[in-house]
Amino acid sequence: MNSPIFNVSYKGWSLGEVVGYGYLLDFTDLAASSTQTYGLRLKGSAPLGGVKALYTAEYAAQRDYRDNPRDYSLNYYLVEGGVGLTNAEFKLGYEVLGGNGTVAFQTPLATLHAMNGWADQFLVTPGAGLKDAYLSATTTVLGTRLEAIYHDFRADNNSTRYGTEWDLQAVKAIDKTYAVGAKYARYDAKSFSVDTDKFWLWAEAKF
C-alpha cells in the first residue's frame, strides 16, 4: 500500500479554521477501494447578540485511483449551522455523500462510528449515496453532559428514504480522573437495513 496523505490547517483567518486535505489511497489487495480524495473544510464561530453563531462547511471530490477498475467521480458536501448558549448548543446540519447507483463516496480512514448515526448502519456508504439531515442538542445538567441527535437518512441519486435514527448520550465526570457514561441508538428502517437498537454503558479512567 503506497498512499500519500496530506492535511494542512490554517487558524489565522477571522472566520475560523481552514483545513485542506488530500488522501490518495492505493489498496493493493483491494483495488476497487483505491480512491483519491481532495477537500476543503471551514469551521468557526462568531458572536451574535448574546449568543454564539456556529458554522461548518466542507466540500470534497473523490474519484478512482491507481488500479481501481471503476471509473467515477463523486462529491461530498457538508453544511452545518448552530447556536451556542451559556450551557447548551443546538446544531442543524446537512451532509451528502454522493453516489451514482453503483459506486458511492467512501471514507475508509474516518472514525466511522462517530458519523451518520451511532447505530452504525452506514459504515459503508450505499451505492446510491447518502443524504443525512440532522439536528443535535447538547447541554450539561448537574455535571452530566447530555446529547441528543436526530437523523433523517435518504439516498443521493434517487428518492429512496433509508430510515431515521435517534441517538442519546449521557456522560458524568466523577472527578478529573473518572467518568461514567451511557449511550443509546435507535434506527428505524424504511427501505434500508432493519430496525436496530444499540446500548452502551461504560466507565473510564484518565491518568
C-alpha positions as CSV (number, residue, x, y, z in Angstrom):
1,M,0.0,0.0,0.0
2,N,1.5,3.3,-1.2
3,S,-0.8,6.1,0.0
4,P,0.4,9.7,0.1
5,I,-1.7,11.8,2.6
6,F,-1.7,15.5,3.5
7,N,-3.7,17.6,5.9
8,V,-2.9,21.3,6.4
9,S,-4.7,23.7,8.7
10,Y,-4.7,27.5,9.0
11,K,-6.1,29.2,12.1
12,G,-5.2,32.8,11.2
13,W,-8.4,33.7,9.4
14,S,-11.1,35.6,11.4
15,L,-13.8,33.4,10.0
16,G,-12.4,30.2,11.6
17,E,-10.0,27.3,10.9
18,V,-9.5,26.3,7.3
19,V,-8.3,22.7,6.6
20,G,-7.2,21.4,3.2
21,Y,-6.6,17.7,2.7
22,G,-5.8,15.0,0.2
23,Y,-5.9,11.3,0.6
24,L,-4.5,9.1,-2.2
25,L,-5.3,5.6,-1.0
26,D,-3.9,2.7,-3.0
27,F,-5.1,-0.6,-1.7
28,T,-3.0,-3.2,-3.5
29,D,-5.1,-6.2,-2.4
30,L,-8.5,-4.4,-2.8
31,A,-8.1,-2.3,-5.9
32,A,-11.8,-1.4,-6.1
33,S,-11.3,0.6,-2.8
34,S,-8.4,2.7,-4.1
35,T,-9.5,6.3,-4.2
36,Q,-8.1,9.9,-4.4
37,T,-9.9,12.5,-2.4
38,Y,-9.3,16.2,-2.1
39,G,-11.2,18.6,0.1
40,L,-11.5,21.8,2.0
41,R,-13.2,22.5,5.3
42,L,-14.1,25.7,7.3
43,K,-15.2,25.6,10.9
44,G,-15.7,28.7,13.0
45,S,-17.9,30.8,15.3
46,A,-18.9,34.4,15.8
47,P,-20.7,36.4,18.4
48,L,-24.4,37.0,17.6
49,G,-26.1,39.2,20.1
50,G,-26.0,37.4,23.4
51,V,-25.2,34.0,21.8
52,K,-22.6,32.5,19.6
53,A,-23.2,31.5,16.0
54,L,-21.6,28.2,15.0
55,Y,-20.9,27.1,11.4
56,T,-19.1,24.5,9.4
57,A,-18.8,24.0,5.7
58,E,-16.9,21.3,3.7
59,Y,-16.5,20.1,0.2
60,A,-14.6,17.2,-1.2
61,A,-14.2,15.5,-4.5
62,Q,-13.4,11.8,-4.9
63,R,-12.5,9.6,-7.9
64,D,-10.9,6.3,-8.7
65,Y,-7.2,5.9,-8.2
66,R,-4.4,3.7,-9.5
67,D,-5.7,0.1,-10.3
68,N,-9.3,0.7,-9.3
69,P,-11.3,-0.9,-12.2
70,R,-14.2,1.6,-11.7
71,D,-14.2,5.0,-13.5
72,Y,-16.1,7.5,-11.4
73,S,-16.1,11.0,-9.9
74,L,-18.2,11.8,-6.8
75,N,-18.7,14.7,-4.4
76,Y,-19.1,15.3,-0.7
77,Y,-20.9,18.3,0.9
78,L,-21.4,19.3,4.5
79,V,-23.2,22.4,5.7
80,E,-23.9,22.9,9.4
81,G,-25.1,25.8,11.4
82,G,-25.9,26.3,15.1
83,V,-26.2,28.4,18.2
84,G,-24.1,28.2,21.3
85,L,-25.6,29.4,24.6
86,T,-24.1,29.6,28.0
87,N,-24.8,26.0,28.8
88,A,-26.2,24.5,25.6
89,E,-25.6,24.0,21.9
90,F,-28.1,23.4,19.1
91,K,-27.0,22.5,15.6
92,L,-28.7,21.7,12.3
93,G,-26.7,20.0,9.5
94,Y,-27.0,18.5,6.1
95,E,-24.4,16.1,4.8
96,V,-24.2,14.4,1.3
97,L,-22.0,11.5,0.3
98,G,-22.5,11.2,-3.5
99,G,-23.5,8.0,-5.2
100,N,-24.2,7.0,-8.8
101,G,-26.3,3.9,-8.1
102,T,-23.3,1.6,-8.1
103,V,-20.4,3.4,-6.5
104,A,-20.5,5.9,-3.6
105,F,-18.2,8.3,-1.8
106,Q,-16.4,6.4,0.9
107,T,-14.4,7.4,4.0
108,P,-12.3,4.4,5.0
109,L,-10.0,6.4,7.2
110,A,-12.7,8.2,9.2
111,T,-13.9,7.4,12.7
112,L,-17.0,5.9,11.2
113,H,-19.0,5.3,14.4
114,A,-19.0,9.0,15.1
115,M,-20.6,9.8,11.7
116,N,-24.1,9.2,10.3
117,G,-25.6,7.7,13.4
118,W,-24.3,5.6,16.3
119,A,-26.3,2.5,15.2
120,D,-23.6,2.0,12.5
121,Q,-25.9,1.5,9.6
122,F,-23.8,3.5,7.2
123,L,-20.2,2.5,7.9
124,V,-20.1,1.7,4.2
125,T,-21.9,4.3,2.0
126,P,-24.7,2.6,-0.1
127,G,-24.2,2.7,-3.9
128,A,-27.0,5.2,-4.2
129,G,-25.1,7.6,-1.9
130,L,-26.3,9.1,1.4
131,K,-28.0,12.3,2.5
132,D,-28.1,12.9,6.2
133,A,-30.2,15.7,7.6
134,Y,-29.7,16.0,11.3
135,L,-30.5,18.1,14.4
136,S,-28.5,17.9,17.6
137,A,-28.7,19.4,21.1
138,T,-26.2,19.3,23.9
139,T,-26.2,20.6,27.5
140,T,-24.8,19.9,30.9
141,V,-27.1,19.3,33.9
142,L,-25.7,18.7,37.4
143,G,-22.3,17.9,36.0
144,T,-23.7,15.4,33.4
145,R,-23.2,16.1,29.7
146,L,-26.4,15.3,27.8
147,E,-26.6,14.9,24.0
148,A,-29.4,14.1,21.6
149,I,-29.2,13.8,17.8
150,Y,-31.9,13.1,15.2
151,H,-31.1,11.8,11.7
152,D,-33.1,11.5,8.5
153,F,-31.3,9.3,6.0
154,R,-32.1,9.3,2.3
155,A,-30.4,8.2,-1.0
156,D,-28.5,10.8,-3.0
157,N,-29.3,9.8,-6.6
158,N,-33.0,8.8,-6.1
159,S,-35.9,9.4,-3.8
160,T,-35.4,6.4,-1.5
161,R,-35.8,7.1,2.2
162,Y,-33.4,4.8,4.1
163,G,-34.6,5.5,7.6
164,T,-34.4,7.7,10.7
165,E,-32.4,7.5,13.9
166,W,-32.3,8.8,17.4
167,D,-29.0,9.0,19.3
168,L,-28.9,9.7,23.0
169,Q,-25.9,10.0,25.4
170,A,-25.2,11.0,29.0
171,V,-21.6,11.3,30.4
172,K,-20.9,12.1,34.1
173,A,-17.5,13.2,35.2
174,I,-17.0,11.9,38.8
175,D,-13.7,13.8,39.2
176,K,-10.7,14.7,37.0
177,T,-9.8,11.0,36.6
178,Y,-13.0,9.0,36.5
179,A,-16.2,9.2,34.4
180,V,-19.2,7.0,33.6
181,G,-21.4,7.1,30.6
182,A,-24.4,5.6,28.8
183,K,-25.4,5.8,25.1
184,Y,-28.4,4.6,23.1
185,A,-29.1,4.4,19.4
186,R,-32.4,3.6,17.7
187,Y,-32.5,3.2,13.9
188,D,-36.0,2.9,12.3
189,A,-35.6,1.3,8.9
190,K,-37.8,2.5,6.0
191,S,-36.1,0.8,3.0
192,F,-32.5,0.2,4.1
193,S,-31.3,-2.4,6.6
194,V,-33.5,-3.4,9.6
195,D,-34.7,-1.8,12.8
196,T,-31.7,-1.7,15.2
197,D,-31.2,-0.8,18.8
198,K,-27.8,-0.4,20.5
199,F,-26.9,0.4,24.0
200,W,-23.6,1.2,25.7
201,L,-22.6,1.5,29.3
202,W,-19.1,2.3,30.3
203,A,-16.6,3.7,32.9
204,E,-13.3,5.3,32.1
205,A,-10.2,6.5,33.9
206,K,-7.7,9.1,32.7
207,F,-4.2,9.2,34.1
